[in-house]
Amino acid sequence: MFMTEHEFELPKGYVDNEGNLHRQGTMRLSTGADEILSMKDPRVQSLPAYLIIIVLSRVVIKLGTLQPINPAVIERLFSEDLAFLQQMYNRINALVVQKHSVLSPKCNTHFENEVPLLGGS
């Protein structure tokens, strides 16, 4: 079965305005529209690093009992949690590079070879 949604648990968790901690969530696979429409956002236009905030706010579909998940929620994540979600996004959308160890038959030496997965750059 092809999984389009992936559950996660944040390392630290999001603390809402009432002091409640939210750690469990769900992220869905991204679509082309998620990335293209996010790039059109005026905040991304003025600060390209903001792209991950907009994209994550589109693909994180559940975080504890919070509704809705919007850029303000993603902005308030602890840095460790933001990095965790960014790595997860790259992994589930096959945007990570796989490393393979290759043995050269000529000189009997191992080399690391990086191969982008489908959808990677």
C-alpha positions as CSV (number, residue, x, y, z in Angstrom):
1,M,0.0,0.0,0.0
2,F,1.3,3.5,-0.9
3,M,1.5,5.7,2.2
4,T,0.6,9.3,1.7
5,E,0.5,10.3,5.4
6,H,3.2,9.7,7.9
7,E,2.9,10.1,11.7
8,F,5.7,11.7,13.7
9,E,6.6,12.7,17.3
10,L,8.4,16.0,17.7
11,P,11.6,15.9,19.8
12,K,10.5,18.8,22.0
13,G,7.0,19.7,21.0
14,Y,4.9,22.7,20.4
15,V,3.7,24.7,23.4
16,D,0.4,26.5,22.7
17,N,-0.8,29.7,24.3
18,E,-2.4,27.8,27.2
19,G,0.8,25.9,27.9
20,N,-0.3,22.6,26.4
21,L,2.4,20.5,24.8
22,H,1.7,19.0,21.3
23,R,4.2,16.4,20.1
24,Q,2.3,13.8,17.9
25,G,1.4,14.8,14.4
26,T,0.9,13.7,10.8
27,M,2.6,15.0,7.6
28,R,1.3,14.2,4.2
29,L,3.3,13.9,1.0
30,S,3.8,17.1,-0.8
31,T,2.4,18.0,-4.2
32,G,3.8,20.2,-6.9
33,A,1.3,22.8,-5.9
34,D,2.6,22.8,-2.3
35,E,6.0,24.0,-3.5
36,I,4.9,26.2,-6.4
37,L,2.2,28.1,-4.5
38,S,4.5,28.4,-1.5
39,M,7.1,30.1,-3.7
40,K,4.4,32.7,-4.7
41,D,3.8,33.7,-1.1
42,P,4.9,37.3,-0.5
43,R,6.8,36.3,2.6
44,V,8.9,33.9,0.6
45,Q,9.4,36.5,-2.1
46,S,11.0,38.8,0.4
47,L,12.8,36.1,2.4
48,P,13.4,32.8,0.5
49,A,14.4,31.0,3.7
50,Y,10.8,31.3,4.7
51,L,9.8,28.8,2.1
52,I,10.1,25.8,4.5
53,I,7.7,27.5,6.9
54,I,5.0,27.9,4.3
55,V,5.6,24.4,2.8
56,L,5.4,22.7,6.3
57,S,2.3,24.6,7.1
58,R,0.7,23.1,4.1
59,V,1.8,19.5,4.6
60,V,1.7,19.1,8.4
61,I,-2.0,18.2,8.7
62,K,-2.1,17.3,12.3
63,L,-0.2,18.5,15.4
64,G,-1.8,17.4,18.7
65,T,-5.2,19.0,18.9
66,L,-4.2,22.3,17.2
67,Q,-6.4,23.6,14.4
68,P,-5.5,24.9,12.0
69,I,-1.9,24.3,11.3
70,N,-0.7,27.6,9.8
71,P,2.6,29.4,9.3
72,A,2.3,31.0,12.7
73,V,2.3,27.6,14.3
74,I,5.3,26.4,12.3
75,E,7.1,29.7,13.1
76,R,6.8,29.0,16.9
77,L,8.3,25.5,16.8
78,F,11.6,25.1,18.6
79,S,14.6,25.0,16.2
80,E,15.1,21.3,16.9
81,D,11.5,20.5,15.9
82,L,11.7,22.6,12.8
83,A,14.8,20.8,11.7
84,F,13.2,17.4,12.5
85,L,10.2,18.3,10.3
86,Q,12.4,19.5,7.5
87,Q,14.4,16.3,7.5
88,M,11.2,14.2,7.6
89,Y,9.8,16.3,4.7
90,N,12.9,15.6,2.6
91,R,12.9,11.9,3.5
92,I,9.3,11.1,2.8
93,N,9.3,13.1,-0.4
94,A,12.5,11.4,-1.6
95,L,14.5,14.6,-1.6
96,V,17.4,13.1,0.3
97,V,20.6,11.7,-1.3
98,Q,21.4,8.1,-0.8
99,K,25.0,7.2,-0.2
100,H,26.3,3.9,-1.6
101,S,29.7,2.3,-0.9
102,V,31.3,1.2,-4.1
103,L,34.3,-1.1,-4.4
104,S,36.6,-0.4,-7.2
105,P,37.6,-3.7,-8.9
106,K,40.8,-2.1,-10.2
107,C,42.4,-0.9,-7.0
108,N,40.2,-2.7,-4.4
109,T,39.3,0.6,-2.7
110,H,35.9,1.7,-1.3
111,F,34.4,4.9,-2.5
112,E,31.3,6.7,-1.3
113,N,28.9,7.5,-4.2
114,E,25.9,9.8,-3.8
115,V,22.8,9.0,-5.8
116,P,19.8,11.4,-5.7
117,L,16.5,9.6,-5.2
118,L,13.6,10.2,-7.4
119,G,12.4,13.8,-6.9
120,G,15.8,14.9,-5.6
121,S,18.0,17.6,-7.1
